[in-house]
């Protein structure tokens, strides 16, 4: 989808995209911290699973919104870019 145009007209898309990006960033940053500190154990594993689940939920909400939103569908159909939503 042409994200710049969709952001300009669909505030829910913008909000869901920001949530998804924030969840991915949190997961990536914590994974990097754990890798650098060589941490391990059940608590670390549980934390990583929780962060992964947070991202999966946020990304799924974004994809579900795009599939149901008339505004997002308009931009998806009229986009010249390859889309991961197709």
Buried (B, 14 or more C-beta within 10 A) or exposed (E): BBEEBBBEEBEBBBBBBEBBBEBBEEBEEBBEEBEEEEBEEEEEEEBBEEBBEBBBEBBEBBBEBBEEBEBBBBBBEEBEEEEEEE
